[in-house]
């Protein structure tokens, strides 16, 4: 790709300053341009301007991939931007490529990446109305200057001096860059999306100026100010206020999350260009004049995903929960599925992605997003088949943990089931098999997964004192996921017509060994996994025992990242829908609704990130935008509203609609845009009865009160008692 173009860089270190690469050129006299396309990518993140106008809408281009082997190239139509005399200018910041990520480790790999210099490669192809053509490519004839961006980095933020002007342009240097890694754009573009006006500006008890946007946002702040040349704006970002109402961001750890802007004279509007933040509040450490709300807007930045799932209910708390889940997803779907957008982390944790994948695909059309990320997973898969805890793998020395590495099998199968496209299975099948082969080779006990190092039921509420891991046995979790991943390889192979007898036999052996090794279940999560993965010999008995255990625990969950996503499914699939609803509607800690009572606008990492007394869980690991527990929304679609399908009909080519209503909700409506059309399920609880209104564009089996009605596409109204 980009034949004829050369990789260029400044030829020497520029310190913190962000370089701007430039090329001026003239169009042939008298010729009219009928088509012009700019193909471009960078080592770092770039923003391109042609004749002072921004090229394209892609923010933080070229995005984040496994850069050593995969670097996306973007192509933009720039026909309308060309003139007789032209100036192409491209700023390139460190971005994910060379920022100090992750912030809490000092590894050889991190030091290697921090030493990398930014660079650019581009080609502008122009076609003229007379049939001739011309081309501009990056080479030694380009020049560079230091830009007005004096610093830009993922964790610490951005520094801009609007009064800065560099001296004479300096020649660029060409070098042998990663040409073989270039690939066409695969993922969704990252774009500016929602704009959130400031709700208020106030002074805290400490006397600090703080702006509240009323919603946690991933992106950046745009501000307008009338200033004198040299006036300064300094902004720090935070998610919450402390119990005294003061600005708080200790949970950002080492990430400064700071903006500094030196004003030029007059009225001006500015926002960062090559970084992003996670925040609801900003603290104004310096600002000309008395700040007013109308001077500030939060701009949400995320992958350009189209919403396909909608849920509304008669319960205000559940409606806010749905909003929190949606904001949490888009706030963490910024080219890769990250755990959080604010602290010195922001990594593509595989465990978070796999538990949320189904919810993600129901909420938004995420097929292309996940297909790109899964290619990075396969590219970064280790020589022994292990899968890192994050993708792209910025922790290459880390462990391959059960339930995290299993993203290699679970996410492709989930994407296939929701969209019905075999391509994702075909692309990932070798990776899926390699992951299962890795477990087989790594275990210390044949047909189980033992001896590994895992995150276990991460943040389980039944964790022993001083531990982040729940009390569920690590070998239990690992062996359960071993069985599940082997099963998914078998299923995928049968869809693709690939031989899988070896894996089918393996799955049988793992299930048998699991049942022998774990005849009893000691925690809520152990019950849930045995039920949801079909490992219990008597699944109904296991579900009944789970229900009793939950009730004995005070009708509250005691699970973590591994057990929580499947909990309500395990209950409602086996006659305990009322208990599932009770867990969902619980408002006291721990529950999905508890954070809402504390003002949450996204999903928290900890159920008690803000504790009942107003204190904070910790400064060490306390994100207030962490989407994993938002996986509960897939239960709202599939079990509460009842919109689902069986594995024989991926992509909802045929639907199964079996709602579980609850009088405490009053009513509920969900719609799901599938590849076959939009399915809508609504129920309304009336005195002694429930009315069901269903629209399906595909053949469906509608199940109400144990009755099954086979229908074709159409609208249907049915009555029932409310028992799903």
C-alpha positions in Angstrom: 0.0 0.0 0.0 1.0 3.7 -0.4 3.4 2.7 -3.2 5.8 5.5 -4.0 5.5 7.2 -0.6 8.2 7.1 2.0 8.0 7.1 5.8 9.2 10.5 7.1 10.0 11.9 10.5 11.8 14.9 12.0 15.2 13.2 11.9 15.9 14.1 15.4 14.0 14.1 18.8 11.6 17.0 19.3 11.2 16.6 23.0 7.6 17.1 24.1 6.6 19.3 21.1 4.2 17.8 18.5 5.7 18.1 15.0 3.7 19.3 12.0 4.7 17.9 8.7 4.0 20.1 5.7 4.0 20.1 1.9 3.0 22.9 -0.5 2.2 22.2 -4.1 0.5 23.7 -7.1 -2.0 22.2 -9.5 -1.0 22.1 -13.1 -2.2 25.3 -14.7 -5.6 25.3 -16.4 -6.5 21.8 -15.2 -9.7 20.9 -13.3 -9.6 18.3 -10.6 -12.4 15.7 -10.9 -11.2 13.4 -8.1 -8.6 13.6 -5.3 -7.9 11.0 -2.6 -5.5 11.3 0.3 -4.3 8.0 1.7 -2.5 8.4 5.0 -1.4 6.9 8.3 1.0 7.5 11.1 3.1 6.1 13.8 1.2 7.9 16.5 -2.1 9.7 16.1 -2.5 12.4 13.4 -4.7 15.3 12.4 -4.4 16.4 8.8 -5.4 19.8 7.3 -5.6 20.7 3.6 -5.6 24.5 3.0 -6.6 25.0 6.6 -9.6 22.7 6.5 -9.6 19.5 8.5 -9.4 16.3 6.4 -12.1 13.8 7.4 -13.8 13.2 10.7 -11.6 10.5 12.1 -10.4 11.6 15.6 -7.2 10.0 16.9 -6.5 8.4 13.5 -5.2 5.8 12.6 -6.7 4.3 15.7 -5.1 1.5 17.8 -4.1 -1.8 16.4 -1.3 -4.4 17.0 1.1 -1.8 15.5 4.0 -4.2 14.9 2.0 -6.2 12.4 -1.2 -4.2 11.6 -1.4 -0.4 10.9 -4.5 0.9 9.3 -4.4 3.3 6.4 -7.2 5.9 5.9 -8.4 7.2 2.6 -10.2 10.5 2.3 -11.9 12.3 -0.6 -10.3 15.7 -0.6 -11.5 16.9 -4.0 -13.5 19.8 -2.6 -10.5 21.1 -0.6 -8.0 21.6 -3.4 -7.1 25.0 -4.9 -4.5 26.2 -7.4 -2.0 26.7 -4.6 -2.2 24.1 -1.8 -0.8 23.4 1.7 -1.0 20.0 3.3 -0.2 20.0 7.1 -0.3 17.0 9.4 0.3 17.0 13.1 1.4 13.7 14.7 1.3 13.1 18.4 2.4 10.1 20.5 -1.1 8.6 20.9 -1.2 5.0 21.9 1.9 4.3 19.9 4.5 6.0 22.1 2.8 7.1 25.3 4.0 5.5 28.6 1.3 2.8 28.7 0.4 1.1 31.0 1.1 3.8 33.6 1.7 1.5 36.6 4.4 -0.8 35.2 8.0 -0.3 34.3 8.6 -3.1 31.8 11.1 -3.5 29.0 8.3 -3.5 26.5 6.9 -0.2 27.8 10.4 1.4 27.7 10.8 0.2 24.1 7.5 1.7 23.0 8.2 5.0 24.8 11.5 5.4 22.8 9.7 5.1 19.4 9.5 8.3 17.4 6.4 9.4 15.6 6.3 9.4 11.8 4.0 9.9 8.8 3.4 8.3 5.4 0.9 9.6 2.9 0.0 9.8 -0.8 -2.4 12.2 -2.5 -3.7 11.0 -5.9 -5.4 13.5 -8.2 -7.2 12.9 -11.4 -8.0 15.7 -13.8 -10.8 16.2 -16.2 -8.5 15.8 -19.2 -7.6 12.3 -18.2 -4.2 13.1 -16.7 -3.2 12.5 -13.1 -0.7 13.7 -10.6 0.5 12.5 -7.2 2.0 14.0 -4.1 3.9 11.6 -1.7 5.7 11.9 1.5 9.5 12.1 0.9 12.5 14.2 1.8 11.0 17.2 0.1 8.5 17.6 2.9 9.3 19.9 5.8 8.4 20.0 9.5 8.0 22.6 12.2 7.1 22.4 15.9 3.4 22.9 16.2 1.4 24.9 18.6 0.8 21.6 20.5 3.7 21.7 23.0 2.8 18.4 24.5 0.3 15.6 23.8 0.0 12.2 25.4 -2.7 9.7 26.2 -2.6 9.8 30.0 -1.2 13.3 30.9 -3.2 15.4 28.4 -2.3 18.2 26.1 -0.5 21.6 26.2 -1.3 24.2 23.5 0.2 27.6 23.0 -1.9 29.5 20.6 0.7 32.2 20.4 3.5 29.9 19.3 5.1 30.2 15.9 8.1 28.1 14.9 11.0 29.4 12.8 12.0 28.3 9.4 10.7 24.8 8.2 13.2 22.0 8.6 13.7 19.1 6.1 12.2 15.8 6.9 14.2 12.6 7.0 13.0 9.4 5.3 13.5 6.0 6.9 12.6 2.3 6.4 9.3 2.2 8.3 6.8 -0.6 8.7 5.5 -0.7 5.1 4.6 -4.4 5.3 2.3 -3.8 8.3 0.0 -1.4 6.3 -3.6 -2.5 6.0 -6.8 -0.8 4.8 -9.0 0.8 7.4 -10.9 -2.1 9.1 -12.6 -0.7 12.2 -15.2 1.9 12.6 -13.8 5.4 12.6 -13.5 7.2 15.9 -15.5 10.5 15.7 -16.8 13.3 17.7 -20.4 12.4 18.6 -22.6 13.7 21.4 -22.1 17.3 22.7 -23.0 17.8 26.3 -23.5 21.3 27.6 -22.2 22.2 31.0 -24.9 21.8 33.6 -23.4 24.2 36.2 -20.3 26.1 37.2 -19.7 26.5 41.0 -17.2 27.0 43.7 -16.5 24.0 45.9 -16.0 24.2 49.7 -12.3 24.5 49.0 -13.0 27.6 46.8 -12.1 25.9 43.5 -14.0 26.6 40.3 -15.6 23.3 39.0 -17.7 22.7 35.9 -20.3 19.8 36.1 -21.5 18.4 32.8 -24.1 16.1 34.5 -22.9 13.1 32.5 -19.7 11.1 32.5 -18.2 11.5 29.0 -15.2 10.1 27.2 -13.7 12.8 25.0 -12.6 16.3 25.7 -13.8 19.8 26.7 -14.3 22.6 24.3 -14.2 26.0 25.8 -14.7 29.6 24.5 -12.9 32.5 26.1 -12.3 36.2 25.4 -8.7 36.7 26.6 -5.5 38.7 26.3 -2.5 37.2 24.6 -0.7 35.1 27.2 -3.6 34.4 29.4 -3.7 30.8 30.5 -6.4 28.1 30.8 -5.5 25.1 33.0 -8.0 22.3 33.4 -8.0 19.0 35.4 -10.5 16.2 34.9 -12.4 14.1 37.4 -15.3 11.7 37.6 -16.9 12.5 41.0 -16.9 14.9 43.9 -15.9 13.7 47.3 -18.2 13.5 50.3 -17.6 17.2 51.1 -18.4 18.3 47.5 -14.8 18.9 46.5 -13.2 18.0 43.2 -11.6 14.5 43.3 -9.4 12.6 40.9 -7.0 10.6 43.0 -8.4 7.5 41.3 -6.7 8.6 38.0 -3.5 7.5 39.7 -0.5 8.7 37.8 -2.5 10.1 34.9 -2.4 13.9 35.1 -5.4 14.3 32.8 -4.6 18.0 32.3 -5.1 20.6 29.7 -3.0 23.7 29.5 -3.8 26.4 26.9 -2.0 29.7 26.3 -4.4 32.2 24.8 -4.0 34.5 21.9 -5.7 37.9 22.0 -9.5 38.0 21.5 -12.4 35.6 21.4 -11.3 32.0 20.8 -12.7 28.4 21.0 -10.4 25.4 21.5 -10.4 21.7 22.3 -7.6 19.1 22.4 -6.7 17.4 19.2 -4.7 14.3 19.9 -5.8 13.0 23.2 -8.9 12.1 25.3 -10.1 12.0 28.8 -12.8 10.3 30.9 -14.7 12.8 33.1 -17.9 14.4 34.4 -16.3 17.3 36.2 -13.4 19.7 35.4 -11.5 21.9 37.8 -10.4 25.3 36.5 -7.0 25.8 37.9 -6.6 28.9 35.7 -9.2 30.7 33.6 -9.6 34.3 32.4 -12.5 36.0 34.0 -15.5 34.5 35.8 -16.4 31.2 34.1 -20.0 30.6 32.9 -21.7 27.3 31.9 -22.2 28.5 28.3 -18.4 28.6 27.8 -18.0 24.9 28.2 -19.1 21.8 26.2 -18.0 18.2 26.6 -17.5 16.5 23.3 -18.0 12.7 23.4 -15.5 10.8 21.2 -16.0 7.1 20.4 -16.2 4.6 17.6 -18.9 5.5 15.1 -21.4 2.8 16.2 -25.1 2.9 15.3 -27.5 2.1 18.1 -29.6 -1.0 17.4 -31.1 -1.8 20.8 -33.5 0.2 22.8 -35.0 -0.4 26.3 -37.6 1.6 28.1 -39.5 0.7 31.3 -41.9 2.0 33.9 -39.1 2.0 36.5 -37.0 5.2 36.6 -34.0 3.5 38.2 -33.9 0.8 35.5 -34.2 3.5 32.8 -31.2 5.3 34.3 -29.3 1.9 34.5 -29.9 1.5 30.8 -28.6 5.0 30.1 -25.6 4.3 32.2 -24.9 1.1 30.3 -25.1 2.8 26.9 -22.9 5.7 28.0 -20.4 3.2 29.5 -20.2 1.3 26.3 -19.6 4.2 24.0 -17.2 5.7 26.5 -15.1 2.5 26.4 -15.5 1.6 22.7 -12.9 4.0 21.5 -11.4 1.8 18.7 -10.8 -1.0 21.2 -13.0 -2.2 24.0 -11.2 -0.6 27.0 -11.8 -1.2 30.7 -11.9 2.5 31.5 -11.2 5.8 29.8 -9.7 8.0 32.6 -6.8 6.6 34.7 -3.4 5.4 33.7 -4.8 2.3 32.1 -7.4 2.5 29.2 -6.4 -0.9 27.9 -8.3 -3.5 25.9 -8.9 -6.0 28.6 -10.0 -9.3 27.1 -12.1 -10.4 30.1 -14.2 -7.3 30.1 -14.8 -7.6 26.4 -15.9 -11.2 26.4 -18.5 -10.8 29.3 -19.9 -7.7 27.6 -19.7 -8.8 23.9 -23.3 -9.9 23.6 -24.7 -6.8 25.3 -22.5 -4.7 23.1 -23.8 -6.3 19.9 -27.4 -5.9 21.0 -27.0 -2.2 22.0 -25.0 -1.1 18.9 -24.0 -2.6 15.6 -20.6 -3.8 16.8 -19.8 -6.4 14.1 -17.1 -4.4 12.3 -15.8 -3.1 15.6 -15.2 -6.6 17.1 -14.0 -8.1 13.8 -11.1 -5.5 13.7 -10.3 -6.1 17.4 -10.3 -9.9 17.0 -7.8 -9.6 14.2 -5.6 -7.7 16.6 -6.2 -10.5 19.2 -5.1 -13.1 16.7 -2.1 -11.0 15.6 -0.9 -10.6 19.2 -1.6 -14.2 20.2 1.5 -15.6 21.7 3.6 -18.3 20.0 2.2 -21.0 22.4 -1.4 -19.9 21.7 -1.8 -18.0 24.9 -3.9 -14.8 24.8 -2.9 -11.8 26.8 -5.0 -10.0 29.3 -5.2 -6.9 27.0 -5.4 -6.5 23.3 -3.4 -4.8 21.8 -1.0 -6.6 24.1 0.8 -3.9 26.1 1.4 -6.5 28.9 3.2 -9.1 26.9 4.8 -10.6 30.0 1.5 -11.0 31.7 -0.4 -14.2 32.3 -3.0 -15.9 30.0 -6.0 -16.0 32.4 -9.1 -18.1 32.2 -12.2 -16.0 31.3 -9.8 -13.3 29.9 -8.0 -15.4 27.2 -11.4 -17.1 26.4 -12.3 -13.9 24.6 -10.6 -15.7 21.7 -13.5 -18.2 21.4 -16.4 -16.4 23.1 -16.3 -13.1 21.2 -16.2 -14.6 17.7 -19.1 -17.0 18.5 -21.1 -14.2 20.1 -20.6 -11.9 17.0 -21.6 -14.8 14.7 -24.7 -15.6 16.8 -26.0 -12.0 16.8 -25.2 -11.1 13.2 -25.3 -14.5 11.4 -22.1 -13.8 9.4 -19.8 -16.8 9.2 -16.9 -14.6 8.2 -15.9 -13.9 11.8 -15.7 -17.6 12.6 -13.7 -18.3 9.5 -11.2 -15.6 10.2 -10.8 -16.5 13.9 -11.1 -20.3 13.8 -7.4 -20.9 13.8 -7.0 -18.5 16.8 -9.9 -20.2 18.6 -8.2 -23.6 18.2 -4.8 -22.3 19.3 -6.3 -21.0 22.5 -7.8 -24.3 23.4 -4.5 -26.1 22.4 -2.7 -23.7 24.7 -4.8 -24.7 27.7 -4.3 -28.4 26.8 -0.6 -27.9 26.8 -0.4 -25.6 29.9 -2.5 -27.5 32.4 -1.0 -29.6 35.1 -4.0 -32.0 35.1 -5.2 -33.7 31.9 -8.7 -32.7 30.9 -8.9 -29.9 33.5 -7.2 -26.6 33.7 -5.0 -26.5 36.8 -1.8 -24.9 37.8 -2.4 -21.6 36.0 -2.4 -18.0 37.3 -5.7 -16.3 36.8 -7.8 -13.3 37.8 -10.4 -15.7 39.1 -13.8 -14.2 39.9 -12.3 -10.7 39.9 -13.7 -8.3 42.4 -16.1 -11.0 43.7 -17.9 -9.7 46.8 -17.1 -13.0 48.6 -13.3 -12.3 48.3 -11.2 -13.0 51.4 -9.9 -10.0 53.2 -7.1 -8.3 51.3 -7.8 -10.0 48.0 -9.3 -8.7 44.8 -10.2 -12.3 43.8 -13.5 -13.8 44.8 -13.7 -17.1 46.8 -14.6 -19.2 43.8 -11.8 -21.8 43.2 -9.5 -20.7 40.4 -9.2 -24.3 39.0 -13.0 -24.5 38.9 -13.3 -21.3 36.8 -10.4 -22.3 34.6 -11.8 -25.8 33.9 -15.3 -24.5 33.3 -14.0 -22.1 30.7 -11.8 -24.8 29.2 -14.9 -26.9 28.6 -16.8 -23.9 27.2 -14.1 -22.9 24.8 -13.7 -26.4 23.6 -17.4 -26.5 23.0 -17.3 -23.3 21.0 -14.5 -24.6 18.8 -16.7 -27.6 18.1 -19.7 -25.5 17.3 -17.7 -23.1 15.1 -16.1 -26.0 13.2 -19.4 -27.5 12.4 -20.7 -24.2 11.1 -17.7 -24.0 8.9 -17.5 -27.6 7.9 -14.1 -28.1 9.5 -13.1 -31.3 11.2 -13.5 -31.0 14.9 -13.7 -34.6 16.2 -10.5 -34.1 18.2 -12.1 -31.1 20.0 -15.4 -32.8 20.5 -13.7 -35.7 22.2 -11.7 -33.2 24.3 -14.9 -31.4 25.4 -16.4 -34.7 26.5 -13.4 -35.6 28.5 -13.2 -32.1 30.1 -16.9 -32.2 31.1 -16.5 -35.6 32.6 -13.4 -34.7 34.5 -15.0 -31.5 35.7 -18.0 -33.3 37.1 -15.8 -35.7 38.9 -13.4 -33.1 40.3 -16.2 -30.6 41.4 -19.2 -32.6 42.6 -20.2 -29.7 44.9 -20.5 -25.9 44.3 -19.2 -23.7 47.0 -20.1 -20.2 45.8 -22.7 -18.4 43.8 -20.3 -18.1 40.9 -19.6 -21.8 40.9 -23.3 -22.6 40.7 -23.7 -20.0 37.9 -20.9 -21.4 35.7 -22.0 -25.0 36.2 -25.5 -24.0 35.1 -24.8 -21.5 32.3 -22.1 -23.7 30.7 -24.2 -26.9 31.0 -21.6 -28.6 33.3 -23.9 -29.6 36.1 -25.3 -33.2 35.9 -28.6 -31.9 37.1 -28.9 -28.3 36.0 -32.3 -27.7 37.5 -31.1 -28.9 40.9 -28.1 -26.6 40.6 -30.4 -23.6 39.7 -32.6 -24.4 42.6 -29.6 -24.5 44.9 -28.3 -21.2 43.5 -31.7 -19.6 44.2 -31.6 -20.8 47.8 -28.1 -19.6 48.3 -28.9 -16.2 47.0 -31.9 -15.9 49.3 -29.7 -17.1 52.2 -27.2 -14.4 51.3 -30.0 -11.8 51.8 -31.2 -11.8 48.2 -28.0 -10.2 47.1 -25.2 -11.1 44.7 -21.8 -12.1 46.0 -20.2 -12.5 42.5 -17.5 -10.7 40.6 -16.6 -10.2 36.9 -16.9 -13.9 36.1 -20.2 -14.8 37.8 -22.3 -11.6 37.6 -22.9 -11.5 33.8 -24.6 -14.9 33.8 -26.4 -14.8 37.1 -29.8 -13.6 36.0 -29.8 -15.9 33.0 -29.0 -18.9 35.2 -32.0 -18.0 37.4 -34.7 -17.0 34.8 -33.8 -19.9 32.5 -34.8 -22.4 35.3 -37.9 -21.1 36.9 -36.5 -18.3 39.1 -37.3 -15.2 37.1 -39.0 -13.5 40.1 -35.7 -13.8 42.0 -33.8 -12.5 39.0 -36.0 -9.4 39.0 -35.6 -8.9 42.7 -31.8 -8.9 42.2 -32.1 -6.4 39.4 -34.5 -4.1 41.3 -32.5 -4.1 44.5 -31.5 -0.6 45.5 -29.3 -1.2 48.5 -25.6 -2.1 48.1 -24.7 -4.4 46.4 -26.9 -4.0 43.3 -27.1 -2.5 39.9 -29.3 0.3 41.1 -27.2 1.3 44.2 -24.8 3.4 42.2 -27.7 5.3 40.7 -28.7 6.4 44.1 -25.2 7.9 44.4 -25.5 9.8 41.1 -23.8 7.4 38.7 -24.2 8.1 35.0 -22.1 5.2 33.8 -21.3 1.7 35.2 -18.9 1.5 38.1 -15.9 -0.9 38.6 -17.0 -1.5 42.2 -20.6 -1.8 43.4 -19.5 0.5 46.2 -17.1 2.8 44.5 -18.8 5.4 46.6 -19.7 3.7 49.9 -23.0 4.2 51.8 -21.3 6.7 54.1 -20.0 8.7 51.2 -16.5 7.4 51.5 -14.6 6.0 48.6 -13.6 2.3 47.9 -10.0 3.2 47.2 -7.8 5.5 45.1 -5.9 2.6 43.7 -8.5 0.9 41.5 -11.9 2.7 41.5 -13.1 3.6 38.1 -16.6 5.1 37.7 -16.8 4.2 34.0 -16.2 0.4 33.7 -18.7 -1.3 31.5 -18.4 -5.0 32.4 -21.3 -5.2 34.9 -23.5 -3.5 32.3 -23.7 -6.9 30.6 -26.9 -7.2 32.6 -28.7 -5.4 29.7 -28.5 -8.6 27.6 -30.8 -10.1 30.2 -33.2 -7.2 29.7 -33.4 -7.8 26.0 -33.4 -11.6 26.0 -35.2 -12.6 29.1 -37.1 -9.7 30.5 -38.4 -8.6 27.0 -37.8 -12.1 25.7 -36.2 -11.3 22.3 -33.8 -14.1 21.4 -33.0 -16.8 19.0 -31.7 -20.3 19.1 -28.3 -21.3 17.8 -29.8 -22.9 14.7 -31.0 -19.5 13.6 -28.0 -17.0 14.0 -28.7 -13.5 13.1 -32.3 -13.8 14.2 -33.4 -15.4 11.0 -36.1 -16.9 13.2 -37.0 -15.4 16.6 -38.0 -16.8 20.0 -40.0 -14.3 22.0 -40.6 -15.4 25.6 -40.9 -12.4 28.0 -40.7 -12.5 31.8 -42.8 -9.7 33.0 -42.8 -8.2 36.6 -45.5 -6.1 38.1 -42.9 -4.0 40.0 -41.9 -2.6 36.6 -45.4 -1.7 35.4 -44.4 -2.0 31.8 -41.4 -2.6 29.6 -40.6 -2.3 25.9 -37.5 -3.4 24.0 -36.7 -3.2 20.4 -33.8 -4.9 18.6 -32.7 -4.2 15.1 -31.5 -7.4 13.7 -30.2 -8.3 10.2 -33.7 -9.5 9.4 -35.5 -6.3 10.7 -36.6 -4.8 14.0 -38.2 -7.0 16.6 -40.2 -5.2 19.3 -41.6 -6.7 22.5 -43.7 -4.7 25.0 -45.6 -5.9 28.0 -47.9 -4.0 30.3 -49.0 -5.2 33.7 -52.7 -4.6 34.4 -54.9 -5.8 37.2 -54.7 -9.5 37.1 -53.3 -9.8 33.6 -50.5 -8.8 31.4 -50.8 -7.5 27.8 -48.1 -8.4 25.4 -47.6 -6.4 22.1 -45.1 -8.0 19.8 -43.8 -7.1 16.3 -41.6 -9.5 14.4 -40.3 -9.2 10.8 -39.2 -12.8 10.9 -40.9 -16.1 11.8 -41.1 -16.5 15.5 -42.2 -18.8 18.4 -44.0 -16.6 20.9 -44.1 -18.2 24.4 -46.5 -16.8 27.0 -47.4 -18.6 30.2 -46.1 -21.9 28.9 -48.1 -21.7 25.7 -46.2 -21.5 22.3 -47.6 -19.7 19.3 -45.8 -20.2 16.0 -46.3 -17.1 13.9 -45.0 -15.4 10.7 -43.9 -11.8 10.4 -46.5 -9.4 11.8 -47.9 -7.7 14.8 -49.5 -9.6 17.7 -51.3 -8.8 20.9 -51.6 -11.5 23.5 -52.8 -11.8 27.1 -51.2 -13.7 30.0 -50.8 -13.9 33.7 -47.3 -12.5 33.7 -45.4 -15.7 34.3 -42.8 -16.1 31.5 
